[in-house]
Amino acid sequence: TQLLEQSPQFLSIQEGENLTVYCNSSSVFSSLQWYRQEPGEGPVLLVTVVTGGEVKKLKRLTFQFGDARKDSSLHITAAQPGDTGLYLCAGEADSWGKLQFGAGTQVVVTP
Amino acid sequence: EAGVVQSPRYKIIEKKQPVAFWCNPISGHNTLYWYLQNLGQGPELLIRYENEEAVDDSQLPKDRFSAERLKGVDSTLKIQPAELGDSAVYLCASSLNQNTEAFFGQGTRLTVV
């Protein structure tokens, strides 16, 4: 059983469309991170959120942390082929003792 | 500045054979992590080092896996003997300390046949 559930598992869209991926847990996160991983590479940190209700923007990417700090979303506006990759969320919770990763959402943006 | 360097990038071995992976972290990074990533899954922590001390190895299968970080810099992860189920990507990451951003290497893709 995954401590963090990511949805959807796979998303294929056309260039210019918007997309949202989700990360949920039954535990309260002390902090949550989003990573992007490209084939043959390690994950690269995109953002860290720590405060409930927090919204962070990184160019066309918008990250939202739920008020109860149990869920998060990543929204990409006007997706481009360069956004293709595996999007991973990772969180720390007091009862876990370490950073736990979700299984990821594979995003494919076609021209 | 060079990132986290791992070698080899790919390794194919027969089951029951030993295998070793090497990691050179970013200079000055005290914390080093080894992760296992199965296909379609997120990384899972195997071991975390603070300098040369292994401070979290609870998920390391100690009957066949071992790791060391001599002098608190480079690290090696060894599997002996390898099993078919060990086929995965082994990722190394480093950070200044456990509370700062971790940078990942490209990983070693292990295939056990």
Interface residues (C-beta under 8 A of the other chain):
Chain A: L4 G40 E41 G42 P43 V44 L45 T48 L88 A90 G97 K98 L99 F101 G102 A103 G104
Chain B: V4 G40 Q41 G42 P43 E44 L45 R48 D56 L91 A93 E101 A102 F103 F104 G105 Q106 G107
